[in-house]
Amino acid sequence: MLKRLVVVVVVVLAFAPTALGVNARHAAASVQSLPVDGVLAPGKSLGGIRIGQTAAQVIKAWGRNYKVCPKTDCKGAAVVWYYIYSHGDPLGAAVRFRNGKVVAVFTLGSPAGWHTAQGLLVGDSVERANQLYGQLGWSVCIGYGAMTMRNGTNTVTSIFTTGEAIYGFAITKPGETICQ
């Protein structure tokens, strides 16, 4: 009995460093991939992700530490990946794909530190957004609002609001829902 236990312990210890090393490297790379202070470049990108990118390009930018939204929750032909920070409140960002290409990228919750290239922060006032971007279009979503601007023919940029505060950001392909 003792010999079997020793053999099992030796076998486990022989493989543990490799298994733990791979998992630790994967976890560290994944946690570091989603930006802590993602930037919205209106009409261009959110957190470095652009409309039209492939899944491989998203993985290169943000890593593999995502969850796929179940079809029961995310209806339609789109696939949605959720990237959630591992510590604190369940905050992060998500990417929606249609036909293998990014059609939307948006924040989840109000991730502190996320901001626009012009300096609008999550948590700033709607008035500050108006000062930076002028009067924008409005969409009413369930539980929040979306201030929107059309950037050429390729993107719609949204600044999410709750009350008088900036709640988050999104970039979508025209024709995709503004409300996330």
KAWO-V493401 format. One line per field, one symbol per residue. psi: psi as a letter, one per 30 degrees, with the letter a starting at -180 (. if undefined). Layout:
psi->???
//
This chain:
psi->eeeeeeeeeeeeeefeeeeeeeeeeeeeeeefekkeikkjjkfdljgfklkflleeeeeeefagilkkkkffeilaflkkkkjkkfkalilbllkkkkhgkkfkkllkaijkfkllfggklkflleeeeeeefakllkkkljflljklkkjbfflkkkjklkbglkeallklkkflkek.
//
